[in-house]
Amino acid sequence: MVVESFISADDARKNPWYLFFLGMVYASMGILLAMIIFPNQASLTAVFLTTLATAPLFVSLLKSEEVIQIELIEQRKPLLLKQIDIISVFFFLFLGFTLAFSFWFTFLPDTMVESVFNTQVAELTNIQGLTTGNLFNEGIFTLILQNNLRVLLFIIIISFIYGAGSILILAWNASVLGSAVGLFIKEQVGSLMGTDYLNNLALYFSSLPAGLGQYMVHGSFEMGAYFIGSFVGGIISAAVVRKQFININFLKFLKNVTVLITIALLLLVIAAYIEVSL
């Protein structure tokens, strides 16, 4: 496959910021191909094709990750600190996806936006309906937290079973966030955009930080938890494949996994509180 030759697993580890640009390319390819091949189901197809393009790289990453994880377990070293590079790969890839989805949401004609982003916009409408208002609401907080916990559990499960399958959730969340950012930019500067493409790009990039900032205040905590969830799923999968549950170091492994899950849970609590309060 051509997409597999863009970057190797070793290069991704050494230069995770490459994944920012690769994420933009893969998401843009997914959107454009979805509009051409499945115009009536482009919304979810774009997410699926984005995932499909990214999967080969993450299969390679997870294969090398298994060896590193087991070595760390056997040497009784902390996993999270030693694996910050793989977390960085998730982060930059997610950021690239988000930027691409927000770009196309902003610049595609409204008729195409309705086709390509209709599912994402519906999801945004549901979320905004829950969080309208500035007063803290315990019921809404609990509802949001429960939903985020379900997502975290699902990510851990599919990371354990499918490995790179967690990229699907990553791409979906990026598409929703990108749609929210694109909608924000259109509301702020849409009336100023015309036929001058350079001016339109300038308006887009000048509004982008504010758009990202509006949602990344709580979104960064959520995505941090989901990145850790993907990592934990891979660790558990590696331990089962290599039968680490019968190894003398299993208690150390269990402790590391418990710490990681606890961190993810705390991040989701913080994210839910911020989302309801702001």
C-alpha positions as CSV (number, residue, x, y, z in Angstrom):
1,M,0.0,0.0,0.0
2,V,1.2,3.5,-0.8
3,V,0.0,4.9,2.6
4,E,2.3,2.4,4.4
5,S,5.4,3.9,2.8
6,F,4.7,7.4,4.1
7,I,6.4,6.8,7.5
8,S,7.8,3.8,9.4
9,A,7.0,2.9,13.0
10,D,10.5,3.8,14.1
11,D,10.3,7.3,12.4
12,A,6.9,7.8,14.1
13,R,8.4,7.1,17.5
14,K,11.4,9.3,16.9
15,N,9.5,12.2,15.3
16,P,5.9,12.0,16.5
17,W,5.2,15.5,15.2
18,Y,5.3,14.0,11.7
19,L,2.0,12.4,12.5
20,F,0.4,15.9,12.7
21,F,0.9,16.3,8.9
22,L,0.2,12.7,8.2
23,G,-3.1,13.0,10.1
24,M,-4.1,16.0,8.0
25,V,-3.3,14.0,4.8
26,Y,-5.1,10.9,5.8
27,A,-8.2,12.7,7.0
28,S,-8.4,14.8,3.9
29,M,-8.0,11.7,1.7
30,G,-10.8,10.0,3.7
31,I,-13.1,13.0,3.3
32,L,-12.5,13.5,-0.4
33,L,-12.8,9.7,-1.2
34,A,-16.0,9.5,0.9
35,M,-17.6,12.3,-1.1
36,I,-16.7,10.6,-4.4
37,I,-17.4,6.9,-3.6
38,F,-20.2,7.1,-1.0
39,P,-21.7,10.6,-1.3
40,N,-24.9,9.6,0.6
41,Q,-23.0,8.1,3.5
42,A,-20.0,10.3,3.4
43,S,-20.2,11.3,7.1
44,L,-19.2,8.0,8.7
45,T,-17.4,6.7,5.6
46,A,-14.9,9.6,5.9
47,V,-14.1,8.5,9.5
48,F,-13.8,4.8,8.4
49,L,-11.5,5.6,5.5
50,T,-9.3,7.8,7.7
51,T,-9.0,4.9,10.1
52,L,-8.2,2.5,7.3
53,A,-5.4,4.6,6.1
54,T,-3.8,4.9,9.5
55,A,-4.2,1.3,10.6
56,P,-1.1,-0.2,8.9
57,L,1.2,2.2,10.8
58,F,-0.4,1.4,14.1
59,V,-0.2,-2.3,13.5
60,S,3.5,-1.8,13.1
61,L,3.7,0.4,16.1
62,L,1.9,-2.1,18.3
63,K,4.1,-5.0,17.2
64,S,7.2,-3.1,18.3
65,E,5.3,-1.9,21.4
66,E,4.7,-5.4,22.6
67,V,8.5,-6.1,22.9
68,I,9.2,-2.8,24.6
69,Q,6.3,-3.3,27.1
70,I,7.4,-6.7,28.1
71,E,11.0,-5.6,28.6
72,L,9.8,-2.8,30.8
73,I,7.6,-5.2,32.8
74,E,10.5,-7.6,33.3
75,Q,12.9,-4.8,34.3
76,R,10.2,-3.4,36.7
77,K,10.3,0.1,35.1
78,P,7.4,2.5,35.0
79,L,5.5,2.1,31.7
80,L,4.0,5.6,31.2
81,L,7.2,7.6,31.6
82,K,9.0,5.2,29.2
83,Q,6.2,5.2,26.6
84,I,5.6,9.0,26.3
85,D,6.6,8.7,22.7
86,I,3.6,6.5,21.8
87,I,1.3,8.9,23.6
88,S,2.8,11.7,21.6
89,V,2.0,9.8,18.4
90,F,-1.6,9.6,19.4
91,F,-1.7,13.3,20.3
92,F,-0.2,14.6,17.1
93,L,-2.2,12.3,14.9
94,F,-5.4,13.4,16.7
95,L,-4.4,17.1,16.2
96,G,-3.8,16.5,12.5
97,F,-7.2,14.8,12.1
98,T,-8.9,17.6,13.9
99,L,-7.3,20.3,11.8
100,A,-8.3,18.6,8.5
101,F,-11.9,18.0,9.5
102,S,-12.2,21.7,10.7
103,F,-10.6,22.9,7.4
104,W,-13.0,21.0,5.2
105,F,-16.0,21.9,7.4
106,T,-15.1,25.6,6.9
107,F,-14.3,25.6,3.2
108,L,-16.7,23.1,1.6
109,P,-20.0,24.4,0.2
110,D,-22.9,24.2,2.7
111,T,-24.6,21.5,0.7
112,M,-21.5,19.3,0.9
113,V,-21.0,20.1,4.6
114,E,-24.5,18.8,5.3
115,S,-23.6,15.5,3.6
116,V,-20.1,15.0,4.9
117,F,-20.7,16.2,8.5
118,N,-24.3,15.6,9.2
119,T,-23.7,12.9,11.8
120,Q,-21.1,15.0,13.6
121,V,-23.3,18.0,13.6
122,A,-26.1,15.9,15.1
123,E,-23.7,14.7,17.8
124,L,-22.7,18.3,18.6
125,T,-26.4,19.3,18.9
126,N,-26.9,16.6,21.5
127,I,-23.8,17.6,23.4
128,Q,-24.6,21.3,23.4
129,G,-28.2,20.5,24.5
130,L,-26.8,18.9,27.6
131,T,-24.2,21.6,28.5
132,T,-26.2,24.8,27.8
133,G,-25.8,27.2,30.7
134,N,-23.0,28.2,33.0
135,L,-24.3,26.8,36.3
136,F,-22.9,23.5,37.5
137,N,-25.5,20.7,37.2
138,E,-24.7,17.5,39.1
139,G,-27.1,15.5,36.9
140,I,-25.5,16.6,33.7
141,F,-22.0,16.1,35.2
142,T,-22.9,12.5,36.0
143,L,-24.4,11.9,32.5
144,I,-21.3,13.3,30.7
145,L,-19.0,11.4,33.0
146,Q,-20.9,8.1,32.5
147,N,-20.8,8.6,28.7
148,N,-17.0,9.3,28.8
149,L,-16.4,6.3,31.0
150,R,-18.2,4.1,28.5
151,V,-16.0,5.5,25.7
152,L,-12.9,4.8,27.7
153,L,-14.0,1.2,28.4
154,F,-14.8,0.7,24.8
155,I,-11.4,2.0,23.7
156,I,-9.6,-0.3,26.2
157,I,-11.7,-3.3,24.9
158,I,-11.1,-2.7,21.2
159,S,-7.4,-1.9,21.8
160,F,-7.2,-5.2,23.5
161,I,-9.0,-7.2,20.8
162,Y,-8.2,-5.3,17.6
163,G,-5.0,-3.4,18.5
164,A,-5.2,-0.5,16.0
165,G,-9.0,-0.5,16.2
166,S,-8.8,2.3,18.8
167,I,-7.9,4.6,15.9
168,L,-11.6,4.5,14.9
169,I,-12.6,6.2,18.1
170,L,-9.7,8.6,17.8
171,A,-10.8,9.6,14.3
172,W,-14.5,9.9,15.3
173,N,-13.7,12.2,18.2
174,A,-11.4,14.3,15.9
175,S,-14.2,14.6,13.3
176,V,-16.7,15.8,16.0
177,L,-14.1,18.3,17.4
178,G,-13.1,19.4,13.9
179,S,-16.8,20.0,13.1
180,A,-17.2,22.1,16.2
181,V,-14.2,24.2,15.4
182,G,-15.3,24.6,11.8
183,L,-18.8,25.7,13.0
184,F,-17.2,28.2,15.4
185,I,-15.0,29.7,12.7
186,K,-18.0,30.0,10.3
187,E,-20.0,31.8,13.0
188,Q,-17.2,34.2,13.7
189,V,-15.8,35.1,10.2
190,G,-18.0,33.3,7.7
191,S,-19.7,36.5,6.6
192,L,-16.2,37.9,5.8
193,M,-15.2,35.1,3.5
194,G,-15.5,35.7,-0.3
195,T,-13.7,34.7,-3.4
196,D,-10.2,35.8,-2.2
197,Y,-8.8,32.4,-1.1
198,L,-5.7,33.9,0.5
199,N,-7.9,36.1,2.6
200,N,-10.1,33.2,3.5
201,L,-7.1,31.2,4.6
202,A,-5.9,34.1,6.7
203,L,-9.3,34.4,8.4
204,Y,-9.4,30.6,9.0
205,F,-6.0,30.4,10.7
206,S,-6.5,33.6,12.7
207,S,-9.7,32.1,14.1
208,L,-8.4,28.6,14.6
209,P,-6.7,29.1,18.0
210,A,-9.8,30.5,19.5
211,G,-11.9,27.7,18.0
212,L,-9.6,25.0,19.3
213,G,-9.2,26.7,22.7
214,Q,-12.9,26.8,23.2
215,Y,-13.2,23.0,23.1
216,M,-9.7,21.8,24.0
217,V,-10.0,23.2,27.6
218,H,-11.9,20.1,28.6
219,G,-11.2,18.1,25.4
220,S,-7.5,17.8,26.2
221,F,-8.3,16.0,29.4
222,E,-10.8,13.7,27.7
223,M,-8.3,12.8,24.9
224,G,-5.5,12.3,27.4
225,A,-7.7,9.7,29.1
226,Y,-8.5,8.0,25.8
227,F,-4.9,7.9,24.7
228,I,-4.0,6.2,28.0
229,G,-6.9,3.8,27.5
230,S,-5.6,2.8,24.1
231,F,-2.2,2.3,25.6
232,V,-3.6,0.2,28.5
233,G,-5.5,-2.0,26.0
234,G,-2.2,-2.6,24.1
235,I,-0.4,-3.4,27.3
236,I,-3.0,-6.0,28.4
237,S,-3.0,-7.5,25.0
238,A,0.7,-7.9,25.0
239,A,0.7,-9.5,28.4
240,V,-1.9,-12.0,27.5
241,V,-0.2,-12.9,24.2
242,R,3.1,-13.5,26.0
243,K,1.4,-15.2,28.9
244,Q,2.7,-12.6,31.4
245,F,-0.2,-13.4,33.8
246,I,1.7,-16.5,34.9
247,N,5.0,-14.6,35.2
248,I,6.5,-13.6,38.5
249,N,6.3,-9.9,37.4
250,F,2.5,-10.0,37.0
251,L,1.9,-8.1,40.2
252,K,4.2,-5.3,38.9
253,F,2.3,-5.3,35.6
254,L,-1.0,-5.1,37.4
255,K,0.2,-2.2,39.5
256,N,1.3,-0.3,36.4
257,V,-2.0,-0.9,34.7
258,T,-4.0,0.2,37.8
259,V,-2.0,3.5,38.0
260,L,-2.6,4.2,34.3
261,I,-6.4,3.5,34.6
262,T,-6.6,5.7,37.7
263,I,-4.9,8.6,35.9
264,A,-7.4,8.1,33.0
265,L,-10.4,8.2,35.4
266,L,-9.1,11.3,37.1
267,L,-8.7,13.0,33.7
268,L,-12.3,12.2,32.8
269,V,-13.6,13.5,36.1
270,I,-11.7,16.8,35.5
271,A,-12.9,17.0,31.9
272,A,-16.6,16.5,32.8
273,Y,-16.4,19.1,35.6
274,I,-14.9,21.7,33.2
275,E,-17.4,20.9,30.4
276,V,-20.3,21.4,32.7
277,S,-18.9,24.5,34.5
278,L,-17.7,26.6,31.6
